[in-house]
C-alpha cells in the first residue's frame, strides 16, 4: 500500500465517522419530534406542522393546535425534550471524559462523589430549610450545586496531594461518595414523614417541572465546557491508553489536562444533577455504546457519547411518561430499563463479531 | 558537539538509592545499550532521561541543554520513548496510534502534513497491512513495531527504548535490532536501549553502559566492557567469550 493510499484511507474513515455523527444528529432530531407528539394531549406531527410551518396547510389537511395545546407543546413537551437532550448529552460527555482521565472504563460522572453530595445538598434544604414554596426549588438547586462543587474540590484537592493520579482521584471519589451518602442517610433518618418522600424522590432523577430557565443554565455549562473537553480529545486518547507516563512522554501535560477536563466534568454534571436529580447509568453506558459504534478515538467518542446520552435519556423519559400514563415514571429509573437491554445487546453483538 | 550527557545523576525512592552518581555521555548518532541485573536502575535511568522521573540531584543534558527545564512538548520533540510494556488499553487503530506521536507538533487537530508523515512512517515500518486494524488486535511483536513507529512520528533526536525485545521471539528480536540499526544509520537518531541479551549488545551497540547497584560499573565499547570478570561482577554468572566466524559471543558456563 502506498503512502498516498494510506492517507486516502485515513480520510475515508474520518469521513465515515463524520457521517455517523450526522446520522446520529438526524436520529436525535427524529426522536425529539416524535417525543413531542407522544402524550395525553393529541399533538400529532401533522397538526404541529400545520400550526407552525407556512404553506403546509395547503398540502396537509389537519386541524391547527388550539392555544391550550400550543401551551402544552411549548411549556411542557418541548422543555422536557430539551432537558432530556441537554442532560443526556452532558452526562454522556462527562462520563466519557471521566473514563478517559481516570483510565477506568467503570468510571462515570459520579465517580468523584458528585451525586451523593448533590443529594445531600437537596436533602439539607428539605430538612432544615424554611424557604417559602416559590423559592424552595431554587434553594434546592443552589444547595445541590454547591455541595457537588464542594465534593469535587475535596476530591481533586485530596488527589492533588498525591500528584493528581487517576487511582487517588477514583479512590478519594469513592470514599467521599460514601461519606456524603452516610450524611444523606442521616438526613433521611431524622426527616419527618413529609420530608422523607421528598428526599427520596429527588434521588430518582426526574425531568418533571424543568423550566426553560433551568435548561438554559444547564445548556450554558454544556456549551461552555463541551468544546474545551473536545479540544483535549488527543490528550485523553493518550492518557487513557498509555497512562500518565506514556502520555507525558508524548508531550501531554497530564495534570493540567486532568484539572481542566475535571473542571468541565464537574460543572456540567453538577448543573445537570442540581436540576434533575440523579440520572445514573447514562454517564457509564453512553461512552461504551459510542466506543462500540465508532471505535476508540475520543475525537469521535466525545461527540457521539453526547448524542447517544441525549437519545438514551430522551427515549427513557418518553417511555417513562407514557408507558403507565397518567403516572410518570422518573427518568432516573426508566433510563436503566431502556439502556440495559440495548447495552447488553451491543456487548453480545461485539463479542460474537470478534469470535 | 556534545551528545546526551548524564551528569552526577542521583535518584532515591523511599530511602533506597536507585541511581548513584551516574556520569556518562552518549555521542550523537550512537546506539548505546544499558545492561545490568534486575533492579540495577536501568528503567529508572531511561525515565530520568526524559524527565518522567525527576532525579533528586544531577542533570541530563542533550547538546548542552538541560532538557528537564524544557516544556513537556519541547521534550517530546527531543525524546521518543517506548515503554517496557506494549499492553495498551486503547481502541485506537494503528494509524491513529502512530498519528498520536505527532501530538507535540499539532494543536488539537492533526493537519495534512501530519497525516502524510504518519503514512510515510507506517510504510517505512512495514505496517501498511495493519494500518487500520485496532491496536489491541495485534500480536506483541506487531504492537512493538507500532510503538516504535509512534516514537518515530515524534521525529525525535533521541530514541529511548526500555527492554524493547523482551516480548519478541528470536526472529523478531533480530529483525527488530536490524530495524533499529537502520533507523540509526539512515536517520542519525541517537538510541539508548535497555537490553538483557549480551550478544545482541555485542552485535549492535556502539557503546555499552553496565549498571550495577545503581552505579556505572563499566562503560565503553561492548567488546571492552563485557569481559568475563565484569560479567561475573555484575551478573554473578561465569561466562566464556568465544569467537565463531569472527563474531564474538558470550556463552554461560553454567548449564546441564
Interface residues (C-beta under 8 A of the other chain):
Chain A: X1 X2 X3 X4 X6 X7 X9 X10 X11 X13 X103 X231 X232 X233 X234 X235 X237 X238 X240 X241 X242 X245 X246 X248 X249 X250 X251 X252 X253 X291 X295 X296 X297
Chain B: X47 X50 X52 X72 X73 X75 X76 X77 X79 X80 X81 X83 X88 X89 X90 X91 X92 X93 X95 X96 X97 X100 X101 X103 X104 X106 X108 X110 X115 X116 X118 X119 X120 X122 X123 X128 X129 X131 X132 X134 X150 X154
